[in-house]
Amino acid sequence: IKNSVTGVTIACFEQSLDYCVVKIPRWDLAKFTRVSKNIGSSMKSVGEVMAIGRKFEEAFQKALRMVDETVLGFDPY
């Protein structure tokens, strides 16, 4: 059975995943006064970021920059 959308591939064609997704929780500690800056297991995040890249390193760098604009990147070494 031909794929009606592409007209080229067959209906059972499996695409390969060529991307990686990273999600990182976000805490806005500046929003609350008199709160401990130590992040513990009982703290709830105020949101999260999701970044997509071709490799884990690329997606991780993008996610870190979205969490905090002052972060320039991550040096894995």
N, C-alpha and C positions, 0 to 999 in steps of 0.2 A: 504494500500500500504506500503510495507516494504521499509525502507530507503536503497538505493543501496550502500551508503558509509559505514554505520555501520553494516548493515545486521541484526541488532537486534531491533532497535527502528522503530516506524512507521513514515511515512513521515510528519505527522502533529505534531510531538513531539516538545514541546517548551522547550528550555533550560532555566535554571534559571541563572540569573546574580549573580555571587559570587565574583565580584570585583568592585572596585571604581576607577575612573580616575579623577585626579586633574591636571588642567593646570594653570600655573602661568606666567604672562608676565615678561620679563627680560629687564632691563635697564642697559646699559653699560656706566655709567656716567664718568668713568675714561678715556674713549676714547676721550672725548671732553673737551677742555680747555675753561675756562671762561664761564662755563655753571652753572646755579643754580642747587644745589643738591636737591632742593625741587621739589618733583614730583607733578605735577598738572594735571588737566583734559585734557590739550591740548598737553601733551607730548606723543610721540609715542614710543612704545617699540621697541627694536632691535631684539627681538625674544621671544620665550616662551619655557617653559619646560613642559613635560607631564609625569606624574608618575602614575603607576598602583599598587594598593594594594588590599588586601582583605577587609580592612576597610578604612574609610576616614582618620583616624589618621595616618595609615601606608603610604598611598599615599601622604598625606600632608607633612609628614616628608621627604619622598624621594624627593618630588618636591623642598622643601626648601633647601635641601643639593645640588641639582643640580643647583639651581639659584646661590648660593654662597657657595663655598667650606669651608669657615670659619664658617658657621652656623652649630652648632652641633645638633640642633633639636629645637623642640617647646614644651614648658611646658604648657599644657592646664590649669593648676591650678594657 
